[in-house]
């Protein structure tokens, strides 16, 4: 065996990026960012989805339903913030329940400051 061939065999090959089910292109993410400013990637085991921040209409619906049915409120929030990804995240309880804890981060808009002049 030639020394160059041996060298190539001994060196590890480049690590390949793992493709998650529902993953989209960088171009698609750039388009969404252009439209919605903030885009979030949420990974649930081997699946991925992309979400935007909720609008006031969605927050109003989530608040109204959330008082009586928290699960339905989470479904509404996920559905209205959904940009793309593996649809099974919305339909399979295992994936859905993995995503629920991070949904509240979508509604953290920070705090404005006010100052008397």
N, C-alpha and C positions, 0 to 999 in steps of 0.2 A: 504494500500500500504506500502510495506516495505521501510524503510528509504534509503536503498541502491538503490532500484529501483527509488525512487524519486530523489536521487542525480544524477543518470545517466540521467534522463529525463531533469533535470534542466541545466546540463552542455551542452554547445553547442557542436555539433559534429565537427570533424575536417573539416576544409574548404577544399573542393575538388578543385583541379586544373581544371580550365576550359580548355577543349580541343578545340583548334582552327582547323578549316578545313584546312588540308594540313600539320598539325604538324607532325614532324618526331621524331624518338627516339634519345636519347642522344648518342647512339652508332653510328647512322648514322651521326650525327653532328661531332663526333670525327673522323670518317673516312674521312669526307670532310675536316676537319681541317688538317688532316695528308696529304691530297693530295694538298690542296690549301692554307694552312696556315690561311688565314683570311676568316671567314664565317660570314655572316650577316643575322640576322633574321629580316624580315620586316613584320609588322602586319598592315593589312588593315581591319578595322572593326572586322569581325569575321573570317578572313582568314589570313593565314601566308604563306610566301615564304622565301626561303633561297638563298642567293646570294653570289658570290665570286667577287673578284676584277677583272676588265676587263684587258685583255692582250693588247699589243701594236696594234695588228691587229684589235681588236674591237675598240680601241680608234681612230685609223686611220679612220675606217668606220664611226664612230659616228661623228668625226670632219668633214668629207667630206659631209655627208648627213645633218648634223646639220645646215649648212649655209643656206640651202634651205628648209628643212623640219624638224623642231624641234621634232614634234611628232614621225616621223619615226625614228629619231635618238634615242629617248627614247625607242622605241620598240626594236631597234637593241641592245641597251645597256642592257635592261632587258632580252631579249632572250639569249644573249651571256654570261651573268653573272648568269643565272638561274641554280640552283642546284636541287631544288625541291620545293614542296609546292602545294597549290591549283591553278590549271591551270586557274581558272576563273579570277585570278588577271591579267593575260595576255589578256583575251578576253572580260571582262566586263569593260566598260568605268568607272564606279563608282570606282571599286577597282584599276584599272590601274591609274586613276588620283590621287588617294590617295598615290600611291607608287612613282609617278614621282618626287615629290619634294625631296625625300631622295636619288634618284639615283646619284646625283652629289657628294654625300659623298663617293661613291665608287671610284671616280677618284682622291681623295685627297691622294696622296702618300707622302705628306710631302716634305721637302726640304733637299737635300744633302748639305754638307758643303765643301767648298774648301779653301785651305790655301796655300799661296805661301811660300815655304821653302827656 
